[in-house]
Amino acid sequence: MLQWIAFDADDTLWHNEILYAQAQDKLKDVLSEYIDSETVVDRLYKTEMKNLAHYGYGVKSFALSMIETAVDLTNDRITGSDIRRIMDIAKAMLASEVQLLSHVPDTIKLLSKSYDLMVITKGDLLDQQEKLARSGIREHFKYVEVVSSKTEDTYRAVLDRYGIEPQRFLMIGNSLPSDVLPVIAIGGKAVYIPYHLTWEHETVDNHQLQNNGYFELDHIGQLPSLLKQLTVQE
């Protein structure tokens, strides 16, 4: 029987990818006198991918990638004032209001009465902790894990740390490669709730989903009903 339910944070509990999309648009404006928008988008993504191994995930990593992209695309001609504009874009992202997705407050409160809840999310430790603290739902989570990546080994380590058996564990998230596939692979259950914006890095080919049993919902408010069905089946 399920006892533990873990949630991804960004774009599962609160809006996040929209901030990156808006920041990318602002970067295109900053670099408009140097280079075309399409090139900016392409180079920024490639720079992010290259830098993941060095900086990990989160706004601070994204900020460094924006600055590096700007320096590269302008052949070192970008001005100090434009670099400052990019830094201000990142600071605005960090200071932005935490906007919970629909149904999140009521669903989390309800589930916390019957299950042990935790957050397992990627990103910058300080940023994620502060967002959760400002979200108004921190009290409902027993544990919070901010990890550098979400792999099978990552989930095994987290579950071992708290003595959780995979078959009693359910992961909820908006990323198939991060929140679903690795959890299914270690014997747990997973629920995929798509977000209307998805970072290209978090997409998977259809063939990767074959023979992988998981559940898909339109929104988090449908989760209590799914859990009732699973309880009956057990």
Sequence and secondary structure as in RCSB ss.txt:
>XXXX:A:sequence
MLQWIAFDADDTLWHNEILYAQAQDKLKDVLSEYIDSETVVDRLYKTEMKNLAHYGYGVKSFALSMIETAVDLTN
DRITGSDIRRIMDIAKAMLASEVQLLSHVPDTIKLLSKSYDLMVITKGDLLDQQEKLARSGIREHFKYVEVVSSK
TEDTYRAVLDRYGIEPQRFLMIGNSLPSDVLPVIAIGGKAVYIPYHLTWEHETVDNHQLQNNGYFELDHIGQLPS
LLKQLTVQE
>XXXX:A:secstr
   EEEE  BTTTB  HHHHHHHHHHHHHHTTTTS HHHHHHHHHHHHHHHHHHH SSHHHHHHHHHHHHHHHTT
T   HHHHHHHHHHHHHHHHS   B TTHHHHHHHHTTTSEEEEEEES HHHHHHHHHHHT GGG SEEEEES  
 HHHHHHHHHHTT  GGGEEEEES IIIIIHHHHHTT EEEE   SS  GGG   GGGGTT   EE SSGGGHHH
HHHHHHHH 
